[in-house]
Amino acid sequence: MSRDDLARLNDIHRALERIDAHLSHGELSNETVYDAVRMRLVEIGEAVARLSTNVTERTADVPWRDIAAMRNHLVHQYFDTAFGIIHSTVVRELEPLRRAIGQLQRDLTTE
């Protein structure tokens, strides 16, 4: 049975919360924190890749393709993942994604 968009948005929301929890235990320079955050970014990318276009087209300002592509990079070229990419993603990209996910969750819940 396929999961619906709201379930996948909830998965992304939980992964974002877990990233916050991991970061409360230390900086990304801590190898354990870094690995945990990387894994949550993989989960986010996996969920994003399975969202319907009906959902992703509602928020054209979110780089959905880039998020899914990052998942592929993290999974298939994990030894080539630069610290700076993960750090930049955490610092610059997660808050806008969090806002978009929240809005989409609200929209789908009220439809």
Buried (B, 14 or more C-beta within 10 A) or exposed (E): EEEEBBEBBBBBBBBBEBBEEBBEEEEBEBEEBBEBBBBBBBBBBBBBBBBEEEBBEEBEEBBBEEBBBBBEBBEEEEEEBEEEBBBEBBEEBBEEBBEBBEEBBEBBEEE
